[in-house]
């Protein structure tokens, strides 16, 4: 059975994609400083998932160029939406089988040790999963703000059908 946190990630992804419905390629490339554009945000989330679920977990890096184009701190750009969506799908589809097999035990395992001001901290796969879920919600909101600034109307004003698609489920 798929772990409840993986189901929450799936829902966050679905809501992120729902927030892109009706966005044209031109609108997705429009940048309101200091924010990045919508298309960049898509590539950025693909970049985040690739090292977590593919490089670290499965020793695969199908799209190494994401590290240069969409990592935190990379130069601003306004990429084509169709291309970033293709890359996002490549990464998320490649990650899904591994994610579906996650167990509580695996979620407790250290995925990476990162330096801090006072030494270092071990991040578990569970922590990376939470980071990813929250990161999706952050950029979902940012994208909706960009759409409002572009004059889009009829936007969703609440999350989708969470009660059916992603209700609370105990481990």
N, C-alpha and C positions, 0 to 999 in steps of 0.2 A: 504494500500500500504506500502511496506517495506521502512523504512527510508533510504535515500541515504547513510548515514554513515554505516549502516548495510550492504548495498550492497558493500561498499568499504572493509569492514571486510571480507566478503565472498570472494572477489577477492584476498585480501591479503592471505587468507588461501589457496585458489586455487593455487596461485603462489608459496607459500611455499611448497605445496605438489608436484607441478610440478618440483620444484628443487630437489626433492628426487627420481624422476624417474631414475631407473637404478642403484640405490645405493644398494650394497649388505649389508647383515647383518654385515659382518666383517668390511667393509669400514665404516659403520655407527657407529661402536664402536671405530674406530681409533681416538686417541686423539693427537693433536698437541698442546703442551703446549704453552701458558697458556690457550688456548681455550678449551671449552668442546667439546665433540664429537657430531656428528649429531644426534644420537639417544637421547642423553641427551637433546638437544635443542627441540626435539619434545615433550618430557615429560615436559620440562620447560614451553612451551607454553600452554600445557594442564593445568599445575598447575596455570598459570596466569588466564586463562579463568574460571576455576572452582570457585574461591572465588568471582570473579566479577559477573558472570551471573547465577551461581547456588547457592552458599552459601549465598551471600548478597541478591541477587534478588529473589531467590525462596526458601531459607532456606533448601537447599539440599546440601549434600556433598557426592556424590556417591563414590569418590575415595580419602578418607582422607590421604592415604599413599603418595599421590602426595606432600603434604605439607612437608614431611620429605625428600623425595627423590629429588625433583626438584625445590624447592623454591630458590629464590636468596640467595646465601650464603650457600646452603647445600653442603655437602661433594661431591667432584667430584666422578663420577662413569661412567661406560661404559655399560649402559643397552642394552638389546636386542631391536633392532629396531621394530620387529613385536609386541612386548609387549607394547612399548611406542606408536606405531601407534594405537593399540587397545584402549589404554587409551585415547589418543587424540580424537579418534572418539567417544568414550563414552561421553566425556565432551562436545565436539562441537555439537553433535546431541542432547544432553539434553538441551543445551543452545539455540538452534536455534529457537524454537517456541517462547520463551520469547523475543529473539532479534527481531524476525519478527514483534512482537507486539509493539515495541518501538515507542513512539511518541516524538515530540519535547519537549512537557511538561515533560515527564518522563526523557528525557535526561538532563533536567535542574535540576532535583532533586538530592539532596545530597545522594551519595551512601555510603560514608565513610568520617570520619574526621581523618586526620593523623597529628601526631605531627611534628613540625618543630623547628628549632633553636629559632625562635621568638614566638612560641605559637603553633598554629595549622592551618590547612587549610582544607576546605571542598572540597572533590572531587565529582563531579557530575558523573552520569552515562555517560554523553557525554564525559567528560574528560577521564574516564576509557576506553571508546570505542576508543578514539583517541590513548591512550597509547597502547592499544592492537594492533591496526592497525600498528602503527610505530614499535612496538616490533616484529611483524611478518616480516616486511621488514628488520629490523636489522638482524634477524637470517636467513632470506633467503640469504642475502649477505654473512653472515658468513659461512653458509653451502656451498655456491658456492666457497668461498675461500678454504675451507677444501677440497672440491672435486678437485679443481685445484691442491692443494698440493698432493693429492692422485694420480694425473696423469690422471684424467678423462678428456676426450675430448668431443667436440660436445655439450658443455653446452650452454644454452641460454645466449644471451648477452644483452637482454632487456626484459622488462616485456612482458607478453602475450598480448592477444587481448583486451587491456583496452578500446579501442574505441567502441567495441561491448559489452563487458562484464561489464564494470564499467565506463562508460563515466560520465562526470559531470551531475548531476541532482540537480536542486534546491529543497529545502525542500517543 
